[in-house]
Amino acid sequence: MSNYSDFRSDTVTKPTARMYEAMQKARLGDDAHGDDPTTQELERHFQHLFEKEAALFFPSGTMANQAAVAAHTVPGEEIIVDESSHLFQFEGGGLSRIAGVQTRTINSDNGQFDFGRIAHAVRAVSVHMPRTGLICTEQSHLFSGGTILPIDYLQELHAFALNRSIPIHLDGARLFNVQVETELAFAEYGAVCDSLMISLSKGLSCPIGSVLLGDGAFIERARRVRKWMGGSLHQAGVVAACGLVALDEMPARLATDNALCRQLGGMVLGLQGARMAQETIDTNILFLEITQPDLDAPMVEAALADHGVLALALGDRLLRFVTHRHLSHSDVEHAGSALNQILNA
Ligand SMILES: Cc1ncc(COP(=O)(O)O)c(C=O)c1O
């Protein structure tokens, strides 16, 4: 795919030269025995950054999210989750299979729950009903186009949950793309949830890895879940080393990815036969709705590939574009003019 302008996802990013070097030089132990120094160093860095008690390295965001749910709940409990969230939509039904929870889905407005609705969804204490064991939220909110949830909303959600003794898990897969815009301290995000997951393998460009954060007891439960999920790695430091480099060289440059996405949004505004399917471009994700009746999203996806541009069709009408380190202004211009040609052919 190296000759393509690949907008399918920021997960296509490859390690940087410094990451390859760090992999080679990483000090290694056996993380399953708790003595891989590089993994421990990465976990400590995240712990300090978010001011959480403990951190745990995972092979993927999905595994970390699922382990978080399993560590917060017991089977048979109910969790409140956004209908359009990654956890509910794109993790293979893991919530029921792995944690054994049932889901109470709520529609959100660009990732934000209505407090009346969520209050209605919290179960009364009753022997007849499941217990509400967790509320999950996502920052940035993928499905509404990488929207940023305002910190005051997250603080209100946290207060709401605290009042009812319900923990909050934050899927912060792309939280670094958010922070570069808001410039808030990472600890402010750490303070509004009981646990959070950060992906290293998206805009941060690591080949593998995510970090789960929470209090010490929660992380010990998540460590057990990770073990039975098969996610306990041995010389994990080989990949954790990339995370340490990422923390040093990546966060500030994510502003470029977000800016590229806004540039793409500008090009899309002028198109006939398609429109932006989101209100704002806050970070690095753009959903395009194909409105031209003779075309659908898979057809446009295929035609774009013929022009050397890769995007991701989601359903009949939506096409997703995600910007990242391997894309430039000229890739964006190329994608814009290819779309123009396809839609006006
Ligand atoms: C919002 C969100 N959460 C979680 C994940 C899962 O991460 P992974 O692909 O590492 O399993 C993704 C992946 O794209 C995501 O977009």
The ligand as an SDF file (V2000), in Angstrom:
LIG
                    3D

 16 16  0  0  0  0  0  0  0  0999 V2000
  -12.1310    4.7390   19.5450 C   0  0  0  0  0  0  0  0  0  0  0  0
  -11.3820    3.4490   19.4480 C   0  0  0  0  0  0  0  0  0  0  0  0
  -11.3010    2.6660   20.5230 N   0  0  0  0  0  0  0  0  0  0  0  0
  -10.6300    1.4950   20.5080 C   0  0  0  0  0  0  0  0  0  0  0  0
   -9.9980    1.0560   19.3710 C   0  0  0  0  0  0  0  0  0  0  0  0
   -9.3300   -0.2870   19.3680 C   0  0  0  0  0  0  0  0  0  0  0  0
   -7.9490   -0.2340   19.1880 O   0  0  0  0  0  0  0  0  0  0  0  0
   -7.1590   -1.4690   18.5350 P   0  0  0  0  0  0  0  0  0  0  0  0
   -7.3420   -1.3760   17.0630 O   0  0  0  0  0  0  0  0  0  0  0  0
   -5.7410   -1.2450   18.9920 O   0  0  0  0  0  0  0  0  0  0  0  0
   -7.7180   -2.7200   19.1050 O   0  0  0  0  0  0  0  0  0  0  0  0
  -10.0650    1.8330   18.2080 C   0  0  0  0  0  0  0  0  0  0  0  0
   -9.4020    1.3740   16.9590 C   0  0  0  0  0  0  0  0  0  0  0  0
   -9.5100    1.9200   15.9140 O   0  0  0  0  0  0  0  0  0  0  0  0
  -10.7860    3.0640   18.2500 C   0  0  0  0  0  0  0  0  0  0  0  0
  -10.9000    3.8390   17.1610 O   0  0  0  0  0  0  0  0  0  0  0  0
  1  2  1  0
  2  3  1  0
  2 15  2  0
  3  4  2  0
  4  5  1  0
  5  6  1  0
  5 12  2  0
  6  7  1  0
  7  8  1  0
  8  9  2  0
  8 10  1  0
  8 11  1  0
 12 13  1  0
 12 15  1  0
 13 14  2  0
 15 16  1  0
M  END
$$$$
